[in-house]
Every structure is written in C-alpha cells, then in structure tokens.
Amino acid sequence: MKVLLVGSGGREHALALKLSQAPALEELHAAPGNPGIAELGRCHPVHAEDGEGLLGLAGSIDADLVIVGPEAPLVAGVADDLRHAGIAVLGPSAAAARIEGSKRFAKDVMSAAGVPTAEPLPVARPPCVIKADGLAAGKGVFVCRTTEEVDAGLRAAASFGDALVIEELLEGEEISVFALCDGDRALAVPAAQDFKRIGDGDTGANTGGMGSYSPVPGYGAHEIEEILDAVHRPVLEELARRGAPFIGVLFAGLMLTDDGPRVLEFNCRFGDPETQSLLPRLDGDLLLPLWAAANGDLGDAELPTIESAAVTVVLAAGDYPRAGDTGSPIDGIDEAEGTGALVFHAGTALRGDQIVTNGGRVLNVTALGGTVGEARERAYAAVDRITFPGMRFRSDIAAVAHV
C-alpha cells in the first residue's frame, strides 16, 4: 500500500514511524514532511493546505491512502478535494471538521446530541472561559478568574477573529480521549493527558501542548468505552444526521468534574503531542485500521495496546509561544535516541548535514517504561542529551501521575 501523510510536525513523525512498521506498507510519502520523516519515507515540497497540489501528488505516486494530520487542511476542505477524485482519505470533510473549526458549531452539535459540556454564558464575567470560535493552534482559550483577566482574554481572543464563545469555568483534571471513526462506528484509542501551559505548575500562556503521557490512571478500556458511548457516538450520529459523516479521528478534550466528564472541545484529528505518547503504546498494525476507517468500514478492526506507559516532553524555542526560532543548530539527537527514547521532529529543518530549529515546538522526546514514573525518568534522561540555543521545556510533565 502506498501512503501519503500530510503534515510536518511531531504528530506526523509519530504516525510515520508507526506506519513504517506495517507489513502492508509499500511506500511512505509525506507532504511536506520534516527531517525525521525523511528518514522513513520520501518528502515532497507540497504545503499541507494546498489541496490542488496534494491531489496532483497523490495521483503522481498512485497513493492508496492519504492521511491528513493537521486540522487546518481538514477545515479548509483538503479531504473533500481528494475524496472527490476517488482517493481514500483518513480525515473528515470540511462539513464534519467544523466540529473543531467552529466552537459555536460544536456547541450546537453537542446540544442536539445531548452531550455534557460547559454551559454557555451570555456575558463575560469572572469566573469564565473565553474562546476564539475558530482555529487558534491551541492558543485561543483564556481562563479568567478576575475582571482583569476577562478584559485581557477578550482582547486576546478577538485577535483570532470577531466570533467568541463564553462559557462557565469547569474545574478538575483534563484528559484527551480519541476514537477512530468510519462515519458510523467509533473504535477506542487509549486516553492521554496533555499539558497546555508553557510553564511548570500549569502557569503562563496556553500553547499547542508541552508534553503528554498515557495511560491515564483510572481510565482503562472500560471507562473509555463509557466515554465513547456518552460523547463520541452521539456526536457521530448527529453529524451523520446532518449529512456530514465523520471519517477520521474524533478527539474529545474532557474535564473530569465532580458531576462526571464534560466536553471542553472537540478536535477533528490526532492530538499533538498526545499522539507521540499514544502510538508507541499500540501493539501491532496501525495502517490497516486507518485504511478500514478511511474506506467507511471499520469491521472487526482492533487497536490493542502494550502494558507499558509513555511520557512525551516537548522541547520548544526560547520565545515560544510568542515566537518560534529558525536556523539554530540542534545537538544531541543521536545521543538521546541512544538511551532508547524516541525523538520526534516537530519544528526542524536540515541545513547541510546539520539539523536546525524551524518552529516553536522543535522536538518531542518520548520514552516508554513499566510505569508512568519510569517512562518519565527515561524521557527526561534523554532530554538532558539534547541542546539548542534558548531551548525550553517543562520539568513537571507527568510528575503527579501514579500508575
């Protein structure tokens, strides 16, 4: 099977590594890819949101399956362009991807489907949460406990566009729950927890994610199935009723409140950096289940897991999330991998023979262990081998998790 993977981040590198292990894989291509993915397949200089370019590339390589990693191309309708040409795609249509592309739309779907979520508020008063309605790369949510924070949140959210969503502030632990969907059915993926704030102790600005771990204590296969029954499957049914069946990965960000899990947001793709902790825990072939979902029939597909835990630490540029970094040399990747860890390229480029920075979140370091604590120790031991100017990371990823 010839596969085209769309995207260039750490999530796509993790997907590429897992796909490269599939017995049915004949060729792996990526657009545009990154230096890490280039070691596993062939990268092509086609932008992830260039529907026409991706269509031409998929035709030229005779792709059997296209997997779209990031949300922006999906919301823009790239999957539609490919499907209309008869190409199998893992990723929802633009109509279904609105579940992430518009928080107002997601609220409407959840209300119709009877899915528990944060209550909307008519005005912004503390305590509350202010969200930009559209895509904001994980940086469009503002938790406001004071009047000053409300004022700042309104200004910041408005910078992403005119439409805002204001809702009650929920308290509790957050988890990420994923389901592989074929338009009708949902297949559970293990749960993960990510860390959105830039600083230790969940302080500072929101980011695309500074780390993750899996499994989440107390959320095994039985509990995840209960969440899929209460959250994912009703949303799938409602989207199908609206003529927008969801094919791809439906990702629910949940707050574990005293009243039970409630949805904070939906995403229309694999999470980043959750994927980097989830995929190394999957036991066996990932390609065939993805192919089955893309073709609208999961059948008896399974996603078994190994017993090990995984922890991922994101290494970011010094000014992230305000700005990224470009062209700074990165050292120690080979040494980190020599410890047994996986190093996923997220924002890198190749300059001659030197790997250099090329973004905000630069590398993701993932390690496995018998427990979350053991995986955490191994991940940070590998992080210690890597250096680049201004490198920053959180030192408390998975610190409070006990398995």
URPE-V858400 format. One record per residue. RES is the residue in one letter. PSI is psi in whole degrees, -180 to 180 (999 if undefined). BURIAL is b if it has 9 or more other ideal C-beta (glycine too) atoms within 8 Angstrom, else e. Layout:
# URPE-V858400
RES:PSI:BURIAL  RES:PSI:BURIAL
This chain:
# URPE-V858400
M:134:b  K:126:b  V:135:b  L:119:b  L:123:b  V:124:b  G:174:b  S:14:b  G:-170:b  G:-37:b  R:-46:b  E:-36:b  H:-42:b  A:-42:b  L:-43:b  A:-42:b  L:-45:b  K:-41:b  L:-34:b  S:-17:b  Q:-3:e  A:130:b  P:-31:e  A:-7:b  L:126:b  E:-48:e  E:141:b  L:124:b  H:154:b  A:147:b  A:112:b  P:-11:b  G:-170:b  N:175:b  P:-32:b  G:-43:b  I:-32:b  A:-21:b  E:-11:e  L:-22:b  G:-168:b  R:128:e  C:144:b  H:140:b  P:62:e  V:128:b  H:146:e  A:-25:b  E:7:e  D:86:e  G:-44:b  E:-42:e  G:-40:b  L:-38:b  L:-44:b  G:-42:e  L:-46:b  A:-38:b  G:-40:b  S:-30:e  I:1:b  D:51:e  A:135:b  D:-27:e  L:135:b  V:129:b  I:117:b  V:118:b  G:-57:b  P:162:b  E:-37:b  A:-46:b  P:-35:b  L:-45:b  V:-33:b  A:-10:b  G:19:b  V:-40:b  A:-34:b  D:-44:b  D:-43:b  L:-43:b  R:-39:b  H:-23:e  A:5:b  G:19:e  I:133:b  A:131:b  V:132:b  L:105:b  G:139:b  P:161:b  S:167:b  A:-38:b  A:-43:b  A:-32:b  A:-10:b  R:-18:b  I:-27:b  E:-35:b  G:-21:b  S:114:b  K:-30:b  R:-43:b  F:-44:b  A:-41:b  K:-42:b  D:-42:e  V:-46:b  M:-40:b  S:-44:e  A:-32:e  A:-7:b  G:33:e  V:130:b  P:130:b  T:177:b  A:141:b  E:136:e  P:150:b  L:144:b  P:-29:e  V:161:e  A:104:b  R:142:e  P:145:b  P:143:e  C:174:b  V:131:b  I:129:b  K:139:b  A:138:b  D:-38:b  G:-167:b  L:139:b  A:21:b  A:36:e  G:6:b  K:12:b  G:20:b  V:131:b  F:115:b  V:123:e  C:114:b  R:-8:e  T:164:e  T:-38:e  E:-40:e  E:-34:b  V:-47:b  D:-45:e  A:-39:b  G:-40:b  L:-43:b  R:-46:e  A:-43:e  A:-35:b  A:-23:b  S:-18:e  F:-7:e  G:173:e  D:-33:e  A:132:b  L:156:b  V:130:b  I:130:b  E:168:b  E:152:b  L:117:b  L:144:b  E:145:e  G:-171:e  E:146:e  E:142:b  I:159:b  S:125:b  V:126:b  F:149:b  A:134:b  L:123:b  C:145:b  D:16:b  G:-22:b  D:-48:e  R:160:e  A:129:b  L:125:b  A:142:b  V:148:b  P:152:b  A:158:b  A:164:b  Q:135:b  D:172:b  F:106:b  K:-30:b  R:153:b  I:-30:b  G:160:e  D:148:e  G:22:e  D:51:e  T:162:e  G:-167:e  A:155:e  N:149:b  T:-178:b  G:-9:b  G:129:b  M:2:b  G:172:b  S:165:b  Y:160:b  S:143:b  P:169:b  V:125:b  P:133:e  G:-2:e  Y:76:b  G:-164:e  A:-41:e  H:-46:e  E:-37:b  I:-39:b  E:-38:b  E:-40:e  I:-43:b  L:-39:b  D:-35:e  A:-24:b  V:-66:b  H:-47:b  R:-39:b  P:-36:b  V:-41:b  L:-45:b  E:-42:b  E:-41:b  L:-41:b  A:-39:b  R:-31:e  R:5:e  G:21:e  A:65:b  P:139:b  F:117:b  I:116:b  G:-148:b  V:117:b  L:121:b  F:116:b  A:124:b  G:120:b  L:144:b  M:126:b  L:90:b  T:173:b  D:-21:e  D:10:e  G:175:e  P:137:b  R:141:b  V:128:b  L:-42:b  E:161:b  F:145:b  N:156:b  C:29:b  R:176:b  F:146:b  G:161:b  D:107:b  P:16:b  E:-39:b  T:-36:b  Q:-22:b  S:-28:b  L:-50:b  L:-37:b  P:-15:b  R:-10:b  L:137:b  D:108:e  G:-159:e  D:126:b  L:-29:b  L:-46:b  L:-42:b  P:-39:b  L:-41:b  W:-43:b  A:-44:b  A:-44:b  A:-30:b  N:10:e  G:20:e  D:93:e  L:-26:b  G:-127:e  D:28:e  A:147:b  E:157:e  L:71:b  P:154:e  T:160:e  I:166:e  E:-18:e  S:155:b  A:161:b  A:142:b  V:134:b  T:132:b  V:127:b  V:131:b  L:119:b  A:164:b  A:156:b  G:-33:b  D:7:e  Y:140:b  P:3:b  R:-38:e  A:158:e  G:-167:b  D:144:b  T:129:b  G:0:e  S:134:b  P:143:e  I:129:b  D:153:e  G:4:b  I:-46:b  D:-40:e  E:-40:b  A:-44:b  E:-27:b  G:-19:e  T:-8:b  G:-5:e  A:162:b  L:133:b  V:112:b  F:131:b  H:129:b  A:-42:b  G:71:b  T:165:b  A:166:b  L:123:b  R:101:e  G:-123:e  D:5:e  Q:128:e  I:130:b  V:165:b  T:149:b  N:51:b  G:-169:b  G:-58:b  R:115:b  V:-50:b  L:154:b  N:125:b  V:120:b  T:136:b  A:149:b  L:155:b  G:170:b  G:-27:e  T:167:e  V:-40:b  G:-43:b  E:-43:b  A:-38:b  R:-46:b  E:-42:b  R:-37:b  A:-47:b  Y:-29:b  A:-37:b  A:-39:b  V:-38:b  D:-17:e  R:-15:b  I:139:b  T:143:e  F:154:b  P:128:e  G:5:b  M:131:b  R:151:b  F:159:b  R:141:b  S:2:e  D:22:e  I:125:b  A:17:b  A:-33:e  V:2:e  A:132:b  H:122:e  V:999:e
